[in-house]
Amino acid sequence: RPPTAASYLQQSLVAVAGQSANQGLTLTGTAELIAGSTDQTGSFNASCALTGSSQLQLQLSAASRTENRQISNGTATGSWVDSQGEKHAMAGHNLLTPESWFCPNITLGRIVQNNSLTVQFVGNEAKNGVAVEHFTIAAPAADNTEPNQLIAHLTTTDLFLDLATLRPVALDFNVHPDNNALVDIPVEIQFSNYTSVNGMWIPFTVEKYVNSTLALKLQVGSASTGAAGSAN
């Protein structure tokens, strides 16, 4: 392992993205959304970029939804658009974890280029049947006051890298009710079926678990590398 956790993530980025990190990705494929007894299928279009912009569009059998995230002048913003075309702002405390959660390659690049984050090596373990190395990434608290400790908590993401390939196996973080940043809702993003596209290893299966229950499955059908456009 390289001498620091941060340099290990840099090595992982080279392993999945090559010597020069790609500026963005565009993905298309099929989607399955599970909510209780409701199971909808359809298609998705997604884009993500090292600038901090991302967009995920779901066209499902009974509904559609578009999620947008941006970084503007260092400030994270986000919104989602429902089936009726109505736009809803995301709560600020839900904008502090990886915006490109469905693009682990871009997420790695964003972490590596962000000098305000701390990376800590937690240890070797098994994750979803894979031997991994576990890292915790967060914005460090400036002091022990409650507001700063809360920011550190809200920005915390756990990253699990395949011990053999250095490819991301999972991302763990919390989301929160719009009206309560103190309530944690655990989310795990699982990556599998990695495929090489223009020299970049991209997971063609992305699964999102909420409270340990599968909520969304993206099956990539095509992927293209290059600077992704800004989400609107």
Protein Blocks (a to p, Z undefined) as FASTA:
>chain_A
ZZbfklmmmmmmmmmnojbdcfbdcddddddddehjbccdddddddddfkopacdddddf
kbccddddddeehiacdddddfkopacdddfklmmbcfklmlmklmmmmmmmmmkbccdd
fbdcdeehiacdddddddddfblcfklmmmmmmmpccddddfklopafbdcdddddfklm
kbccddddddehiaceehiacdfbdcddeehiafbdcddfbdcedjddddZZ
